[in-house]
Amino acid sequence: MAQGRADLQGQRVSSDRAGFHAQHQARAEAQAREWLAQRTSMQGAWFNWVAAQLYQLSPAEYAAMVRRELERLAAVPASINGRDRDHC
């Protein structure tokens, strides 16, 4: 997925919250993993960059899903998610 704006509003989205979550969960996790992979190379600039990326996502429900995935994945020990947390 590109780093730019992710706009899901053009797609037919289930009005049911659980349906929306099920429909977009894998995409939100993939987006979060992609952004986390850039954390080491961006160092201190990463936090502001990722905040700006989240701000550009739509709809807001999808942005919240990506944010939650970022939090979840960042909390997972390096041995589980394949990242070396000492270098983040």
Long-range contacts (C-beta under 8 A, 24 or more apart in sequence): 1-27, 1-30, 1-31, 1-34, 3-34, 3-35, 3-53, 4-56, 5-56, 5-57, 5-58, 6-31, 6-56, 6-57, 6-58, 6-62, 7-58, 8-58, 8-59, 8-62, 9-58, 9-59, 13-59, 17-61, 20-61, 21-65, 24-62, 24-65, 25-65, 27-62, 28-62, 28-65, 28-66, 28-68, 28-69, 29-69, 29-73, 31-66, 31-69, 32-66, 32-69, 32-70, 32-72, 32-73, 33-69, 33-73, 35-66, 35-70, 36-70, 36-73, 36-74, 36-83, 37-83, 39-88, 40-87, 40-88
